[in-house]
Amino acid sequence: MRRLSVLGCITLLSIVAFASTANAQTEEAPVQQEAPPVVQPRFGVRYTTEGGGYQPFSNLEGFLPIFQTPGNNVTFLQGKLFLDDDSRMGGNLLLGHRWYSEKDNRTFGGYISYDQRSTSAKGFSQLGVGFETLGNLDFRVNAYLPLATSEKQIGASATGVIIDPTSRNLFLTGRTNQFQVGLSGVDAEVGTKLAQLGSGDLRGYVGGYYLSGGESREAFGWKTRLEARPTNFLNLGVSLQGDALFDTRAIFTVGLSFPGSGSTAGKSEQGAVLARMGDGVERNPIILVTNETRSVANEPAIDPVTGLALRVPTPIGAAALNPTNLAAAPAGTIFYINDGGTSPNSTGLTYTIPNGVQLISSAGSQSVNTQLGSFALPLSGTGTRPTITGPVAFAGSGTLSGFNITPVGSSNNLAGVSARPFGATQATVNINNNTITNSNRGIDLSAIDSAKLTANVSGNTITGAKDAGIAALASNNGQLNLTVANNTIQNTVYDTSQQTGGIGVRVNATDASKVRLLLTGNTIRNNQSLGVSVVASGTSDTSVIAESNTLTNNNTISGAENPPTPSAFDVAADSGTPKVCLRLNNNTASGNTFSDYSLYNGNLSGATFQVENTLVTNTGNITQQTFNGTSFVPATVARTAIGSTTLINGFSSVASGTCATP
């Protein structure tokens, strides 16, 4: 900084010293008569290093006289098109007029310009105006006025959420907005010729400027610069400037004009002044932009799905939760249970979660989704789950997290947790970190008619269901996107009298429905029938991706489910012309009765069954069987090691990544 300041002082002293010499020489020079120079078009290229408010950039530039009276006046257009180091474009177009005063032997001029610049915030534009007088001593002043909005938001962030003790609304903490701000300003400079340089000259200037923009951001600055034009086609520049906004910066420029372009210089003092009527207008070459961060206080947290403010009723114990007050909660409400008690419900009434409501506890590390991302809720992470003594049903989109679900009385013949949109409804449900016991189906999901259900089931433990730990159905034109991750599904019970049930995860796709299933990181064990069963029929489209699951000790009752030789993981293209795509990747299977994996194509001529080429990554054995309309092939299935198996006719191998994800 100190060296730069010294350089500025030296430049200023040099300007004064050379100005005195230039004036003395001018007074002694004889006046010569010559034809006034004609201003010619000029085109060129220029490179400018980084400056305050802009990146380094290259530009094409042109100067075009449109009306002129040689030796008297000229009206001209000046334009620039530039590309900065971030590959963002911009440019300007300037209309100017200059006239010559023979009495003062100097030119006077003014201009108006339009500037445009693209940035990461899409772009800025500004109006420029200026005045200049050129002669033995030059003076110019420029003003820059942003058009439209002078600031554009480029980002926002927050560090967390708090619960307002009065309103119970959630508010963001550490909230900031990031803006790009186009700066308005004024600059002025004075300068003179310092020395003859080749066929041109060396000029020096000193001046100051003022910048303003954003929230109370303004700065006064100083600048000095040297401009060298040793030839008709080469120009060089170096400037030093400093202010409180951009600190002190050195800026270099180099420009080339196309050969033969530019004005014709005169030999006399008058001719030299007249020749400068073809010089480019000196001004900031680009709109100045700065980044600004602003803190925001007391901004409500907004649910990004519903667009409503998030509200947490007074944290309550489980004893204060009941089906009535839950059903009455408006969208955006977060029911936050902060103890390990039990919700009283001796008759087993259903707890209905309204659309847009979250029912969560402090057991896990709970987070809430806001317009600026997901943040942890205060008081969460105790590890103690409260108990709900009844089934839980979603009436739309919502979240259930951190509870023991144990239906009592006759309600244990229902699903522990269910979501069943129908018609044209779309819903997204999150079911995570719960334990579900003593129910007919642990979790029951369905998308019928033309409904679309996206379900995220993670971190749950489902034990002792009578029918299935997780049961899912898509029918008619419904669409089901189901992610089942990191759950433990165990001990489902097979009904020997009805010969049904006992399945860990059961997914059925019928009619013209679509299913996208992801099973990852689950432990599926000790289920009396199939560990996983996926059955597609009709014209349905089903994609199954199973990765890193552990399947142990399933099928404990032999022949308990169709097929009569069941497996821990069974995928079937049943009747009709369904399309099935299967990826088995890095799964581990052991201790399962008869086989670990089984593939079945029940319509050899009509169904499509694709299997990604990742079978070798799994452990265990596999069976394959098809039905050609009259008989099973092979008639008796045989187990082979999955890592070395060859697909039989009816199953086609496809590349990894073919199957669609939820």
Wavefront OBJ file of the C-alpha trace (Angstrom):
o trace
v 0.000 0.000 0.000
v 2.791 2.469 0.947
v 4.694 1.751 -2.271
v 1.553 2.293 -4.338
v 0.926 5.642 -2.619
v 4.515 6.731 -3.312
v 4.077 5.742 -6.959
v 0.931 7.891 -7.127
v 2.801 10.903 -5.732
v 5.673 10.456 -8.195
v 3.180 10.248 -11.065
v 1.482 13.458 -9.924
v 4.826 15.346 -9.631
v 5.826 14.091 -13.058
v 2.606 15.439 -14.534
v 3.233 18.902 -13.082
v 6.886 19.015 -14.172
v 6.241 17.849 -17.707
v 3.208 20.134 -18.007
v 5.444 23.179 -17.349
v 7.921 22.045 -20.009
v 5.144 21.340 -22.497
v 3.630 24.806 -21.953
v 6.983 26.532 -22.458
v 7.609 24.613 -25.637
v 4.153 25.400 -26.913
v 4.640 29.110 -26.461
v 7.845 29.043 -28.551
v 6.482 26.808 -31.349
v 5.571 28.643 -34.534
v 2.077 28.266 -35.915
v 1.998 26.366 -39.175
v -0.822 26.340 -41.636
v -1.962 22.933 -42.776
v -5.127 21.189 -43.936
v -7.345 20.157 -41.017
v -7.156 16.409 -40.294
v -10.060 14.162 -41.210
v -11.413 11.846 -38.486
v -11.308 8.277 -39.781
v -13.088 5.160 -38.461
v -11.058 3.176 -35.928
v -11.461 -0.437 -34.921
v -9.397 -2.461 -32.505
v -9.005 -4.915 -29.661
v -8.019 -4.319 -26.054
v -7.236 -6.293 -22.897
v -7.731 -4.862 -19.398
v -6.595 -6.467 -16.149
v -8.791 -6.782 -13.050
v -10.049 -3.544 -11.549
v -12.305 -2.443 -8.764
v -15.735 -3.870 -9.570
v -14.855 -6.042 -12.586
v -12.883 -9.093 -13.719
v -10.167 -8.982 -16.379
v -11.759 -8.676 -19.813
v -11.037 -8.485 -23.522
v -13.023 -6.310 -25.872
v -13.618 -5.366 -29.470
v -14.045 -1.620 -29.916
v -14.856 0.783 -32.668
v -15.052 4.532 -33.323
v -17.207 5.654 -36.251
v -17.667 9.315 -37.326
v -21.158 9.820 -38.750
v -21.099 13.581 -39.439
v -18.075 15.873 -39.522
v -16.749 19.167 -40.743
v -12.963 18.750 -40.765
v -11.317 21.246 -38.513
v -14.625 22.216 -36.925
v -16.750 19.391 -35.450
v -17.552 15.691 -35.538
v -20.493 13.563 -34.409
v -19.580 9.965 -33.788
v -20.558 6.553 -32.455
v -18.308 4.535 -30.161
v -19.016 0.934 -29.221
v -17.463 -1.921 -27.262
v -18.249 -5.615 -26.958
v -16.394 -7.458 -24.209
v -15.979 -10.891 -22.648
v -14.597 -11.224 -19.116
v -12.597 -14.064 -17.577
v -15.830 -15.628 -16.265
v -17.063 -15.891 -19.891
v -19.732 -13.271 -19.295
v -20.471 -10.720 -21.959
v -21.335 -7.045 -22.016
v -20.933 -3.946 -24.057
v -21.829 -0.319 -24.596
v -22.854 2.106 -27.305
v -22.012 5.799 -27.081
v -23.195 8.802 -29.117
v -20.851 11.773 -28.856
v -20.179 15.184 -30.384
v -16.982 17.283 -30.386
v -16.250 20.781 -31.649
v -13.073 22.820 -32.002
v -12.472 26.300 -30.556
v -9.802 28.043 -32.604
v -9.613 30.846 -30.039
v -8.702 28.413 -27.227
v -7.012 25.870 -29.504
v -8.866 23.032 -27.821
v -11.794 20.706 -28.426
v -14.950 20.421 -26.362
v -17.291 17.475 -26.347
v -20.071 15.571 -24.674
v -21.681 12.171 -24.950
v -24.496 9.912 -23.813
v -24.109 6.129 -23.594
v -25.917 2.905 -22.780
v -23.976 0.140 -20.990
v -24.909 -3.469 -20.333
v -23.086 -6.190 -18.383
v -23.916 -9.828 -17.657
v -22.994 -11.281 -14.267
v -23.994 -14.279 -12.177
v -27.086 -12.233 -11.220
v -28.148 -12.127 -14.903
v -27.238 -8.545 -15.747
v -27.090 -4.816 -15.150
v -27.574 -1.778 -17.366
v -26.747 1.886 -16.947
v -26.896 5.287 -18.620
v -23.686 7.269 -18.962
v -23.156 10.982 -19.674
v -19.961 12.990 -19.821
v -18.161 16.174 -20.801
v -14.557 16.734 -21.890
v -12.200 19.380 -23.180
v -8.918 18.354 -24.834
v -5.917 20.531 -25.584
v -2.635 21.373 -23.969
v -4.394 20.497 -20.702
v -7.160 17.858 -20.740
v -10.166 17.733 -18.464
v -13.059 15.290 -18.440
v -15.939 14.327 -16.141
v -18.221 11.246 -16.407
v -21.379 10.161 -14.605
v -22.869 6.640 -14.409
v -26.540 6.089 -13.593
v -27.953 2.526 -13.148
v -31.155 1.728 -15.011
v -34.002 -0.428 -13.653
v -32.966 -2.144 -10.428
v -29.399 -1.561 -9.321
v -29.230 -4.703 -7.174
v -30.012 -8.370 -7.706
v -30.144 -11.133 -5.103
v -27.729 -13.990 -5.823
v -28.108 -16.101 -2.695
v -29.385 -16.528 0.832
v -28.337 -18.538 3.863
v -29.139 -19.186 7.503
v -27.490 -21.044 10.377
v -30.508 -22.519 12.169
v -34.028 -22.047 13.527
v -35.491 -20.949 16.842
v -38.982 -21.257 18.278
v -40.537 -17.906 19.123
v -41.904 -18.281 22.690
v -44.912 -16.043 22.007
v -46.167 -16.881 18.518
v -44.710 -20.432 18.463
v -43.581 -19.702 14.887
v -40.202 -20.869 13.712
v -37.741 -18.113 12.805
v -34.452 -18.411 10.955
v -31.243 -17.501 12.775
v -28.104 -16.145 11.160
v -30.206 -15.164 8.141
v -28.326 -13.298 5.419
v -29.042 -12.339 1.833
v -26.338 -11.977 -0.777
v -26.691 -9.321 -3.467
v -24.819 -8.030 -6.454
v -25.046 -4.252 -6.611
v -24.458 -2.085 -9.665
v -22.706 1.115 -8.577
v -23.571 4.637 -9.654
v -20.795 7.178 -9.672
v -18.995 10.249 -10.925
v -15.338 10.582 -11.907
v -13.161 13.457 -13.133
v -9.543 13.839 -14.161
v -7.090 16.413 -15.489
v -3.903 15.697 -17.406
v -1.430 16.725 -20.081
v 1.220 15.502 -22.476
v 4.383 14.499 -20.624
v 6.711 13.600 -23.490
v 7.014 12.725 -27.148
v 7.069 8.950 -27.566
v 7.903 7.602 -31.013
v 5.385 9.028 -33.446
v 2.969 9.523 -30.555
v 3.081 10.753 -27.002
v 2.982 9.900 -23.319
v 0.225 11.523 -21.269
v -0.405 11.588 -17.542
v -3.613 12.177 -15.597
v -4.714 12.595 -11.993
v -8.272 12.668 -10.653
v -10.847 11.432 -8.241
v -14.160 9.632 -8.175
v -17.232 8.874 -6.094
v -19.109 5.526 -5.992
v -22.472 4.700 -4.420
v -24.812 1.698 -4.263
v -26.512 -0.833 -2.019
v -27.267 -0.144 1.613
v -25.276 2.960 2.572
v -22.234 1.809 0.599
v -20.300 4.750 -0.805
v -16.686 5.604 -1.347
v -14.518 8.503 -2.471
v -11.389 7.518 -4.362
v -8.311 8.861 -6.107
v -6.610 7.781 -9.301
v -3.566 8.466 -11.469
v -2.799 7.012 -14.857
v -0.281 7.046 -17.696
v -1.327 6.618 -21.320
v 1.267 5.812 -23.977
v 0.647 5.904 -27.742
v 4.014 5.217 -29.341
v 2.483 4.417 -32.756
v -0.706 4.945 -34.689
v -1.911 1.421 -33.886
v -0.586 0.638 -30.371
v -1.709 2.103 -27.063
v -0.695 1.135 -23.536
v -1.984 2.229 -20.162
v -1.331 1.820 -16.466
v -3.418 3.303 -13.679
v -3.332 3.319 -9.910
v -6.475 3.957 -7.909
v -7.689 3.515 -4.361
v -10.868 3.740 -2.314
v -12.426 2.187 0.775
v -14.638 -0.139 -1.273
v -12.074 -1.837 -3.527
v -8.791 -0.892 -1.783
v -5.795 0.147 -3.923
v -5.408 -1.466 -7.335
v -3.032 -1.231 -10.280
v -4.712 -1.743 -13.673
v -2.982 -2.344 -16.991
v -4.370 -2.102 -20.519
v -2.989 -2.869 -23.956
v -4.804 -2.091 -27.190
v -4.253 -2.570 -30.896
v -5.980 -0.672 -33.699
v -6.323 -2.235 -37.085
v -3.517 -0.956 -39.397
v -4.225 2.377 -41.007
v -7.178 3.204 -38.761
v -7.527 6.288 -36.591
v -7.377 10.000 -37.338
v -4.612 11.625 -39.334
v -2.406 13.581 -36.939
v -1.304 17.105 -37.788
v 2.241 18.391 -37.469
v 1.366 21.785 -35.902
v 0.048 22.362 -32.415
v -3.355 23.147 -33.881
v -3.237 20.049 -36.063
v -2.333 17.861 -33.090
v -5.323 19.158 -31.134
v -7.669 18.703 -34.088
v -6.396 15.153 -34.611
v -7.567 14.241 -31.094
v -11.156 14.743 -32.204
v -10.846 11.097 -33.311
v -9.705 9.817 -29.894
v -11.920 7.418 -27.982
v -13.917 8.738 -25.030
v -12.158 7.917 -21.763
v -14.530 6.543 -19.118
v -15.030 3.440 -16.994
v -15.122 0.703 -19.634
v -17.559 -1.540 -17.764
v -20.366 -1.306 -15.202
v -18.884 -1.564 -11.714
v -20.454 -4.291 -9.554
v -19.816 -5.264 -5.938
v -21.115 -8.062 -3.710
v -23.013 -7.228 -0.544
v -24.230 -9.380 2.359
v -27.149 -8.202 4.474
v -28.422 -9.620 7.729
v -32.144 -10.219 8.104
v -33.804 -10.329 11.520
v -36.968 -12.227 12.468
v -37.686 -13.880 9.145
v -40.257 -16.683 9.455
v -39.254 -20.179 8.390
v -41.406 -21.306 5.451
v -42.374 -24.835 4.460
v -40.987 -25.178 0.910
v -43.759 -27.612 -0.057
v -46.826 -25.732 1.178
v -45.401 -22.203 1.164
v -46.832 -21.639 4.648
v -45.074 -20.364 7.758
v -43.880 -23.191 9.987
v -45.377 -23.213 13.475
v -44.571 -25.374 16.491
v -47.280 -25.525 19.152
v -45.916 -25.387 22.682
v -43.723 -28.499 23.011
v -46.012 -30.958 24.702
v -45.761 -34.324 26.339
v -47.311 -37.363 24.689
v -50.127 -37.315 27.258
v -51.444 -34.079 25.704
v -51.542 -35.508 22.183
v -54.805 -37.020 21.017
v -56.531 -37.763 17.686
v -58.775 -34.699 18.049
v -56.165 -31.970 18.456
v -53.919 -33.562 15.841
v -56.711 -33.684 13.238
v -57.489 -29.979 13.837
v -53.929 -28.758 13.158
v -53.586 -26.410 10.157
v -51.053 -26.992 7.399
v -47.573 -25.883 8.382
v -47.934 -27.094 11.975
v -45.169 -29.144 13.563
v -46.457 -31.268 16.449
v -43.291 -31.626 18.487
v -43.526 -34.146 21.352
v -40.646 -33.746 23.776
v -40.989 -36.577 26.269
v -41.191 -40.367 26.331
v -44.772 -40.656 27.596
v -47.817 -42.357 26.125
v -50.686 -40.750 24.248
v -53.924 -41.943 25.926
v -56.150 -43.742 23.438
v -57.757 -46.751 25.079
v -60.176 -47.367 22.190
v -57.518 -47.344 19.497
v -58.798 -44.351 17.498
v -56.825 -43.423 14.387
v -54.405 -40.485 14.590
v -54.877 -38.623 11.310
v -52.037 -36.339 10.221
v -53.574 -33.494 8.159
v -52.011 -32.407 4.893
v -48.872 -30.357 5.467
v -48.498 -31.306 9.146
v -45.467 -32.939 10.779
v -45.821 -35.186 13.832
v -42.350 -35.594 15.298
v -40.695 -36.226 18.629
v -37.442 -35.159 20.230
v -36.181 -38.772 20.205
v -34.020 -38.397 17.126
v -31.994 -35.529 15.776
v -34.960 -33.834 14.173
v -34.670 -31.345 11.363
v -37.150 -29.161 9.581
v -37.133 -28.207 5.909
v -37.320 -24.478 5.254
v -36.962 -22.198 2.270
v -33.207 -22.115 2.948
v -32.569 -25.781 3.632
v -32.872 -28.210 6.503
v -32.060 -27.226 10.112
v -32.033 -29.080 13.424
v -34.884 -28.361 15.820
v -34.038 -27.213 19.350
v -34.208 -29.882 22.098
v -34.051 -32.826 19.676
v -31.877 -35.918 20.043
v -32.959 -37.272 23.444
v -33.185 -40.878 22.201
v -36.499 -41.533 24.020
v -39.540 -42.249 21.842
v -43.089 -41.390 23.011
v -45.795 -43.998 22.389
v -48.934 -43.705 20.239
v -51.549 -46.334 21.063
v -53.427 -46.296 17.792
v -52.884 -46.445 14.031
v -51.572 -43.351 12.256
v -52.930 -42.291 8.860
v -51.786 -39.540 6.493
v -54.497 -37.360 4.954
v -51.990 -35.928 2.449
v -48.353 -34.938 2.609
v -46.676 -35.018 5.999
v -44.066 -36.483 8.334
v -44.124 -39.051 11.145
v -40.865 -39.380 13.031
v -39.598 -40.731 16.344
v -42.500 -42.719 17.884
v -43.430 -46.149 19.198
v -46.562 -47.140 17.251
v -48.453 -49.875 19.149
v -52.166 -50.015 18.242
v -54.407 -51.401 20.970
v -57.705 -53.331 20.870
v -59.266 -54.058 17.485
v -57.144 -51.386 15.845
v -54.274 -53.846 15.715
v -56.078 -55.415 12.740
v -55.275 -52.206 10.825
v -52.013 -50.863 9.497
v -49.745 -49.221 12.026
v -49.065 -46.369 9.589
v -50.882 -45.774 6.290
v -50.902 -43.360 3.344
v -53.483 -44.018 0.622
v -54.016 -41.120 -1.816
v -56.570 -41.689 -4.561
v -58.146 -39.829 -7.463
v -55.695 -37.257 -8.854
v -54.083 -36.557 -5.471
v -50.333 -36.124 -5.108
v -48.706 -36.648 -1.736
v -45.242 -36.978 -0.214
v -44.865 -38.716 3.131
v -41.822 -39.243 5.343
v -41.901 -42.108 7.847
v -38.667 -42.390 9.771
v -37.113 -43.454 13.063
v -40.227 -45.196 14.416
v -40.825 -48.625 15.975
v -44.036 -50.296 14.803
v -45.410 -53.391 16.518
v -48.670 -55.266 17.054
v -50.307 -54.380 13.713
v -51.706 -56.179 10.702
v -49.420 -54.329 8.336
v -46.617 -52.243 9.739
v -46.799 -49.648 6.961
v -49.492 -49.681 4.268
v -49.036 -47.511 1.147
v -51.122 -47.276 -2.010
v -51.542 -45.067 -5.090
v -54.752 -45.819 -6.957
v -56.733 -44.163 -9.751
v -54.274 -41.520 -11.055
v -52.801 -40.639 -7.663
v -49.070 -40.153 -7.170
v -47.451 -41.099 -3.868
v -43.822 -40.462 -2.963
v -42.915 -42.264 0.255
v -39.615 -42.146 2.105
v -39.411 -44.899 4.741
v -36.168 -44.921 6.690
v -34.676 -45.928 10.015
v -37.774 -47.754 11.269
v -38.002 -51.069 13.127
v -41.110 -53.071 12.173
v -41.725 -56.214 14.197
v -44.386 -58.937 14.265
v -46.776 -57.711 11.584
v -49.473 -60.238 10.708
v -49.564 -59.633 6.961
v -46.519 -57.619 5.857
v -44.001 -55.356 7.453
v -44.417 -52.940 4.542
v -47.220 -53.396 2.011
v -47.422 -51.184 -1.097
v -49.866 -51.167 -4.022
v -50.083 -49.168 -7.244
v -53.179 -49.747 -9.380
v -55.133 -48.211 -12.246
v -52.907 -45.329 -13.423
v -51.364 -44.686 -10.034
v -47.688 -43.943 -9.550
v -45.686 -45.017 -6.505
v -42.167 -43.764 -5.781
v -40.992 -45.693 -2.735
v -37.636 -45.485 -0.966
v -37.079 -48.007 1.834
v -33.730 -47.334 3.503
v -31.958 -48.543 6.630
v -34.975 -50.227 8.221
v -35.194 -53.458 10.221
v -38.187 -55.572 9.160
v -38.556 -58.781 11.128
v -40.742 -61.556 12.486
v -43.789 -61.100 10.247
v -46.327 -63.865 10.879
v -47.746 -66.285 8.303
v -51.448 -67.147 8.698
v -51.479 -70.908 8.184
v -55.284 -71.101 8.077
v -55.612 -68.448 5.364
v -52.212 -69.249 3.859
v -51.325 -65.577 3.548
v -48.998 -63.050 5.078
v -45.655 -63.391 6.714
v -43.896 -61.126 4.146
v -41.280 -58.541 5.049
v -41.809 -56.120 2.134
v -44.596 -56.672 -0.409
v -45.057 -54.464 -3.488
v -47.747 -55.022 -6.122
v -48.093 -53.144 -9.425
v -51.313 -53.781 -11.374
v -53.200 -52.363 -14.360
v -51.315 -49.454 -16.007
v -49.574 -48.292 -12.862
v -45.932 -47.296 -12.411
v -43.662 -48.261 -9.511
v -40.167 -47.024 -8.723
v -38.767 -48.942 -5.727
v -35.424 -48.432 -3.996
v -34.442 -50.835 -1.215
v -31.116 -49.976 0.374
v -29.338 -50.777 3.612
v -32.224 -52.748 5.146
v -32.093 -55.755 7.456
v -34.893 -58.185 6.554
v -34.921 -61.247 8.790
v -36.932 -64.015 10.424
v -40.039 -63.452 8.308
v -42.094 -66.637 8.011
v -42.685 -66.221 4.288
v -40.909 -64.087 1.669
v -38.466 -61.465 2.799
v -39.256 -59.258 -0.221
v -41.995 -59.849 -2.787
v -42.496 -57.707 -5.896
v -45.265 -58.746 -8.294
v -46.074 -56.857 -11.526
v -49.118 -57.545 -13.694
v -51.322 -55.905 -16.318
v -49.411 -53.299 -18.331
v -47.593 -51.913 -15.321
v -44.054 -50.515 -15.401
v -41.926 -51.521 -12.412
v -38.328 -50.711 -11.548
v -36.676 -52.366 -8.540
v -33.252 -51.340 -7.225
v -32.024 -53.367 -4.258
v -28.601 -52.491 -2.872
v -26.671 -53.396 0.271
v -29.532 -55.203 2.004
v -29.104 -58.122 4.439
v -31.575 -61.005 4.082
v -31.366 -63.723 6.753
v -33.524 -66.603 8.018
v -36.619 -65.849 5.961
v -39.116 -68.464 4.639
v -39.173 -70.247 7.980
v -42.410 -72.000 6.940
v -41.638 -73.889 3.725
v -44.174 -73.421 0.944
v -45.884 -70.624 2.791
v -46.419 -68.432 -0.270
v -46.738 -68.614 -4.001
v -44.365 -69.637 -5.544
v -44.388 -72.869 -3.544
v -40.590 -72.734 -3.340
v -40.208 -69.194 -1.946
v -37.125 -67.091 -1.567
v -35.938 -64.244 0.584
v -36.177 -61.905 -2.426
v -38.765 -62.746 -5.085
v -39.513 -60.635 -8.194
v -42.247 -61.760 -10.578
v -43.687 -60.525 -13.864
v -47.061 -62.143 -13.502
v -50.087 -62.095 -15.814
v -50.508 -59.560 -18.608
v -47.674 -57.717 -20.318
v -45.866 -55.948 -17.499
v -42.411 -54.404 -17.789
v -39.930 -55.169 -15.004
v -36.392 -53.883 -14.517
v -34.313 -55.289 -11.627
v -30.973 -54.325 -10.121
v -29.511 -56.545 -7.404
v -26.282 -55.029 -6.157
v -24.121 -55.908 -3.160
v -26.857 -57.683 -1.187
v -26.059 -60.370 1.391
v -28.306 -63.408 1.917
v -27.928 -66.394 4.244
v -29.983 -68.908 6.204
v -33.087 -68.518 4.045
v -35.207 -71.611 3.361
v -34.714 -73.023 -0.142
v -33.394 -69.980 -2.072
v -32.168 -66.455 -1.463
v -33.404 -64.819 -4.706
v -35.945 -65.904 -7.296
v -36.987 -64.525 -10.698
v -40.273 -65.437 -12.392
v -41.668 -64.478 -15.802
v -45.278 -65.600 -16.040
v -45.837 -64.493 -19.646
v -42.852 -65.501 -21.723
v -44.239 -64.034 -24.933
v -45.625 -60.774 -23.527
v -43.818 -59.630 -20.388
v -40.495 -57.765 -20.426
v -38.067 -58.670 -17.645
v -34.681 -56.887 -17.618
v -31.919 -57.709 -15.132
v -28.928 -55.421 -14.707
v -25.538 -57.101 -15.017
v -24.682 -56.725 -11.318
v -25.702 -60.183 -10.051
v -22.074 -61.071 -9.417
v -21.845 -58.475 -6.608
v -24.358 -60.347 -4.410
v -23.983 -63.363 -2.116
v -26.365 -66.313 -1.958
v -28.193 -68.465 -4.512
v -30.890 -67.793 -7.093
v -33.667 -69.586 -8.991
v -35.251 -68.703 -12.352
v -38.518 -69.865 -13.891
v -40.823 -68.829 -16.753
v -44.280 -69.830 -17.993
v -44.781 -70.188 -21.760
v -48.567 -70.436 -21.675
v -48.744 -74.169 -21.226
v -45.927 -75.205 -18.920
v -43.270 -73.994 -16.520
v -39.683 -73.816 -17.709
v -37.843 -75.420 -16.065
v -40.492 -77.639 -14.589
v -38.467 -77.952 -11.404
v -36.373 -75.016 -10.345
v -32.812 -75.433 -9.193
v -30.628 -73.166 -7.114
v -27.398 -71.770 -8.515
v -24.849 -69.425 -7.012
v -25.983 -65.928 -7.917
v -22.473 -64.734 -8.695
v -22.024 -67.305 -11.484
v -25.582 -67.715 -12.779
v -26.576 -67.324 -16.437
v -29.953 -65.805 -17.228
v -32.360 -68.157 -19.009
v -34.725 -67.265 -21.836
v -37.302 -64.791 -20.532
v -34.790 -62.615 -18.669
v -32.540 -60.180 -20.557
v -29.291 -58.749 -19.229
v -28.910 -54.972 -19.409
v -26.209 -52.525 -18.363
v -25.965 -51.184 -14.851
v -27.897 -47.939 -14.550
v -30.761 -49.010 -16.827
v -33.388 -49.296 -14.095
v -35.125 -46.056 -13.115
v -34.808 -44.622 -9.601
v -37.653 -43.202 -7.497
l 1 2 3 4 5 6 7 8 9 10 11 12 13 14 15 16 17 18 19 20 21 22 23 24 25 26 27 28 29 30 31 32 33 34 35 36 37 38 39 40 41 42 43 44 45 46 47 48 49 50 51 52 53 54 55 56 57 58 59 60 61 62 63 64 65 66 67 68 69 70 71 72 73 74 75 76 77 78 79 80 81 82 83 84 85 86 87 88 89 90 91 92 93 94 95 96 97 98 99 100 101 102 103 104 105 106 107 108 109 110 111 112 113 114 115 116 117 118 119 120 121 122 123 124 125 126 127 128 129 130 131 132 133 134 135 136 137 138 139 140 141 142 143 144 145 146 147 148 149 150 151 152 153 154 155 156 157 158 159 160 161 162 163 164 165 166 167 168 169 170 171 172 173 174 175 176 177 178 179 180 181 182 183 184 185 186 187 188 189 190 191 192 193 194 195 196 197 198 199 200 201 202 203 204 205 206 207 208 209 210 211 212 213 214 215 216 217 218 219 220 221 222 223 224 225 226 227 228 229 230 231 232 233 234 235 236 237 238 239 240 241 242 243 244 245 246 247 248 249 250 251 252 253 254 255 256 257 258 259 260 261 262 263 264 265 266 267 268 269 270 271 272 273 274 275 276 277 278 279 280 281 282 283 284 285 286 287 288 289 290 291 292 293 294 295 296 297 298 299 300 301 302 303 304 305 306 307 308 309 310 311 312 313 314 315 316 317 318 319 320 321 322 323 324 325 326 327 328 329 330 331 332 333 334 335 336 337 338 339 340 341 342 343 344 345 346 347 348 349 350 351 352 353 354 355 356 357 358 359 360 361 362 363 364 365 366 367 368 369 370 371 372 373 374 375 376 377 378 379 380 381 382 383 384 385 386 387 388 389 390 391 392 393 394 395 396 397 398 399 400 401 402 403 404 405 406 407 408 409 410 411 412 413 414 415 416 417 418 419 420 421 422 423 424 425 426 427 428 429 430 431 432 433 434 435 436 437 438 439 440 441 442 443 444 445 446 447 448 449 450 451 452 453 454 455 456 457 458 459 460 461 462 463 464 465 466 467 468 469 470 471 472 473 474 475 476 477 478 479 480 481 482 483 484 485 486 487 488 489 490 491 492 493 494 495 496 497 498 499 500 501 502 503 504 505 506 507 508 509 510 511 512 513 514 515 516 517 518 519 520 521 522 523 524 525 526 527 528 529 530 531 532 533 534 535 536 537 538 539 540 541 542 543 544 545 546 547 548 549 550 551 552 553 554 555 556 557 558 559 560 561 562 563 564 565 566 567 568 569 570 571 572 573 574 575 576 577 578 579 580 581 582 583 584 585 586 587 588 589 590 591 592 593 594 595 596 597 598 599 600 601 602 603 604 605 606 607 608 609 610 611 612 613 614 615 616 617 618 619 620 621 622 623 624 625 626 627 628 629 630 631 632 633 634 635 636 637 638 639 640 641 642 643 644 645 646 647 648 649 650 651 652 653 654 655 656 657 658 659 660 661 662
